[in-house]
Amino acid sequence: MLMTMFVPFTVTMIPNYLLISRIHLADNIWGVALPQLADVLGIFLIRQAMRGIPVSLIEAAKMEDISDRKIMTDIVLPLVKPAVISTGIIFFINSWNEYVWPVLILKTVDNYTLSLALQMFISSEGGTDFTVAMAVSVMTMSIPLILYIIFQRYIINTFASAGIKG
């Protein structure tokens, strides 16, 4: 499964586009986000976090006759919460910075992401409105930066613990 990390985006771009257009998510923000949700990096990070959960903890909960759903929500999810948060932040930042995929999927200007909207203010013919372009650039940069600063400890802990064999 980790070998799929080496498959470039350009190989999966056309099949993803065909799939998104067939399920009628073209020109929709869900069409931009959906292919990002099943990424092997996230699966790997959350798997490593779950490997760190002691089996005896789950077995003790089963001996107490706790349902599987209750075990998942009350025991497992709180233990993997840092990995889930950091994976979500990493995927959000990757999706936020994406340019090629939203250009393919989004057709109307109302649905554009900030990265695409920024391109509207930059012109190769010399008619660039630099004040608006810089304001949009700061907005585009500030949201992921603020999220990273807030959740920095989760991200660092997740990557530090992912390398430790559980």
Disulfide bonds with the S-S distance in Angstrom:
none
